[in-house]
């Protein structure tokens, strides 16, 4: 279950890669713009503002996120990206921090670009920090005997590819492609800042698997592990490097 309020705790930091991504889409008057994984709709609104003449299509697999998006004025619907296909007039597709949750997303990318009209733009961004302490320590704790039977397997470093691999995928599909990576040095504030950050995203499957008491105990065990890996600064803030992988392809 996604918590829109928790996700929006760091709306500015979570939104920055989105704006860096869509800034590379050079489409002036698209007929239809699609947001695959619209979340609470705060970023989808910027797509509507940039292309006010386009039909806007927004989907997310989380009913909670779709409800929040609808409250924000976005006509979103609940759907699984794996079952989505582009309408014939789709000129721009954006998927931001979604495909890392979809193991078969490479095959989906090939299918989607094959179905898009000539000249359409496909823009994707995924977190590239699966081997960073923020995720490695979560997997380490979840694999311990206390938790493994309750939590199950988590995403590993294979969840996403390097920019060069996405560039090759899109180029082999006949697209013009621009792929890159950026590491944002984010300054988080508050106690257990990195724990609070991953609670809104990476820890979601764990939260769903545990009852309230187990969840409190898991967080209590994880907090000092993350605190050691990401020590707070004297002013109480914490530096949190976050690598992101981008690709923008034109069919």
C-alpha positions, 0 to 999 in steps of 0.5 A: 500500500502506498501512502501519498502523504508520506511520499509527498514529505520530500516532494521537492527532492522527488520531483527534481529528476522528473523535471530534469527528465521532461526537460529533454522532451522536445515536443511542442504540440502533442496530441496525447500525453501519458503519465505511467505511474502518476502517483499523487498527481503533483507532477502530472499537473506540470504535464498538463500545464506544459501541454494544455492542448493535449489529452492527458492520460494518467494511470497508477496501480495504487488506488490510494495514489489515484485517489490523491491524484483525483483530489489534485484535479487529475483524471487518473485511473487505476491500472497496471502499467504491464497491461497498458498500450498506447492509443494511436494518438500518443505522442509523449509517454513519461514514466518516472520512478516506476519501472524499477518495480516491474521486473519485465520492464525491458520487454515492455519498453520494446513493446511500447516503442513498437506500438507508438506512432513515428515521432513519439517521445518516450521518457523514463527515469528509474532510481539507480541506487539499488546497491547503495547502503540505503537499499543494501542494508534493508535487504540485509536486515530483511534476509535475517532469520527473524524477518525472512519468512515474513518479508520474502525476497526484495528487489536487488541490483538487477532491478534496473540497468545502466544508462548504456543498456537502456540506450542500446535497448532503444537504439536497437528498437530504431529510436533516437535516444539520449541516456544519462545518469545523475547522482543528486546529493540530497540534504535531508533533515530530521531524525532518522532522515534516510529511514524516513526517506525510504519508508515512503518508497523502498520499504513499502513492500516490507510495510505491506507484509508486516503488522503494526508491531512488526513494522515498528520493530523492523524500523527500530532495527533498521534505524541505527544501521542507516544512521551509521551509514549516513551519519547526521551533520553537526546541524542535524541534516544528513547528506544522502547521495541518490543516483538516478538513471534516465533515457529519452527516446524518440521513435 
